[in-house]
Structure formats: C-alpha cells, structure tokens
Amino acid sequence: MADQIEQAEAVAVRAQAANPQLQPLDPRPMRHVHHGQTGAMWTAVVIEIVGFIVGGISLMLGPNWPLFAIAAGICVAGIIVGVAMQKLGFGIYEKHQKS
C-alpha cells in the first residue's frame, strides 16, 4: 500500500514538472497537514458542541423553542469566533510578513 502511494506521488511530481499549468495557485509553501488542530478550530468546535448540547436539552424539555433559538445563536457564534481567530493568526496558515 505504501509503495502505491509513493508511486502515485512520484507520478504527480513528474506531471507537475512536465506541465506548468499543474502548479499550485497558492503561493504559500506547503505545510504538514494537521487536520485543523489549531487554537481557532478547537475553540470553534468546543463552542459548537456546547450549542448542540443546549439545543438537544431544549428539545427534550418540551420542546423549549426560546432555548433552542439561544442554542442556534451559540452555534452561529462558534462559526464567527472560529473564522475571526483564524484571521487573527490562530488558524492553519501563518500570518505572512511583508518584506
């Protein structure tokens, strides 16, 4: 299996060298993929989990629609906080210094 992956990577490298149109559009250097394990994404996921728990509890209590609306607001806040933290530099890509 590992040999097949290495062969596929070698074919991709040769194809990129042969065809300049296959070069990546993103000028940032490729980094090790860490599957979103950043401060921004951990914070966003924790806020989302709290929102889903509150929403689940609100549905078991009747349903309690005002509490469900608050839970939906918590989930939206989690997305906003995650994006804001990523833009502040706590995300996948480092902030680039202008030279």
Secondary structure, DSSP 8 states (H G I E B T S, - for coil): -HHHHHHHHHHHHHHHHH-GGGS-S--S------TT-SHHHHHHHHHHHHHHHHHHHHHHTS--HHHHHHHHHHHHHHHHHHHHHIIIIISSS------
